[in-house]
Amino acid sequence: MIAKPFDPRTLAGEIRRFVAVENVLLPVRERFLQRLKEDATALSAWRSELGRKPSDIAMTRINEIAHALAGAWGTYGFAGISCAYAALSAAAEDHLAGRAKPIEVERALNRLLERISP
């Protein structure tokens, strides 16, 4: 039994204790890993764009990619990557709102890419 209120950060682990999910999650996890490779490729291309001249288009696209998977990775055992996606999304949003410099986005992007392919 999972007691309420529960901690959303530990929910996936609690569920795994009660349900044999490995075989069910394996195909989904494999799709996530493929998505990770695709994201790394796309984000690397946008990082090159940032090096030339940071634009709202590049920042928006980086934010969209990062925001889409910011919380999902923790479910599949990649909490560090999930946090790095969230940090990148926050940095891009802050830049778009005028609260951060492009270098902060680039640093967050570099940290994420280092986690993806060390």
C-alpha positions in Angstrom: 0.0 0.0 0.0 1.2 3.5 -0.8 0.1 5.9 1.8 -1.2 9.4 0.9 0.2 12.0 0.7 3.0 10.5 -1.2 6.2 12.0 -2.5 6.1 12.2 -6.3 9.8 11.8 -6.5 9.7 8.4 -4.9 6.4 7.2 -6.4 7.9 5.3 -9.3 10.1 3.3 -6.9 7.2 2.6 -4.6 5.1 1.3 -7.5 8.0 -1.0 -8.6 7.9 -2.6 -5.2 4.3 -3.8 -5.9 4.2 -4.4 -9.6 6.6 -6.3 -11.8 7.1 -3.5 -14.3 10.5 -4.3 -15.8 9.1 -6.2 -18.8 6.4 -3.7 -19.3 8.7 -0.7 -19.0 11.5 -2.1 -21.1 10.1 -1.1 -24.5 9.2 2.3 -23.2 12.6 2.7 -21.7 14.2 1.8 -25.0 12.1 4.4 -26.8 13.2 7.0 -24.2 16.8 6.1 -24.8 16.3 6.6 -28.5 14.7 9.9 -27.8 17.7 10.8 -25.6 20.0 10.3 -28.6 17.7 12.3 -30.9 17.5 15.1 -28.3 21.3 15.1 -27.9 21.7 15.6 -31.7 19.1 18.3 -31.9 20.4 20.2 -28.8 24.0 20.0 -30.2 22.8 21.7 -33.4 21.0 24.4 -31.4 24.2 24.8 -29.2 26.1 25.7 -32.4 23.4 28.2 -33.2 23.9 29.8 -29.8 27.6 30.1 -30.5 26.9 32.3 -33.5 24.2 34.6 -32.3 21.7 33.7 -29.6 18.2 34.1 -30.8 14.7 33.7 -29.4 14.1 31.0 -31.9 17.0 28.9 -30.7 16.1 29.6 -27.0 12.5 28.7 -27.6 13.4 25.4 -29.4 15.9 24.5 -26.7 13.3 25.2 -24.0 10.7 23.1 -25.9 13.0 20.1 -26.1 14.1 20.4 -22.5 10.7 21.1 -21.1 9.1 18.1 -22.9 11.2 15.6 -20.9 12.2 17.5 -17.8 10.4 15.2 -15.3 9.9 12.0 -17.3 13.5 10.6 -17.1 13.3 10.0 -13.3 10.6 7.3 -13.9 13.1 5.3 -15.9 16.0 5.6 -13.5 17.7 8.7 -15.0 17.0 11.3 -12.3 20.2 13.2 -13.0 19.3 13.6 -16.7 15.8 14.7 -15.6 17.2 17.4 -13.4 19.6 18.5 -16.1 16.6 18.8 -18.6 14.7 20.9 -15.9 17.7 23.1 -15.3 18.1 23.7 -19.1 14.4 24.5 -19.5 14.6 27.0 -16.5 17.7 28.7 -17.9 16.1 29.1 -21.4 12.8 30.4 -19.9 14.8 32.9 -17.8 16.7 34.0 -20.9 13.5 34.5 -22.8 12.1 36.5 -20.0 15.2 38.7 -19.8 16.4 37.3 -16.5 19.5 35.4 -17.7 22.3 35.7 -20.2 22.8 33.2 -23.1 25.9 31.8 -21.4 23.7 30.5 -18.6 21.7 28.5 -21.1 24.9 27.3 -22.8 26.3 26.1 -19.5 23.1 24.2 -18.7 23.0 22.8 -22.2 26.6 21.6 -21.8 25.9 20.0 -18.4 23.0 18.1 -20.0 24.9 16.9 -23.0 27.8 15.8 -20.7 25.3 13.6 -18.8 23.8 12.2 -22.0 27.1 11.3 -23.6 30.0 11.5 -21.1 
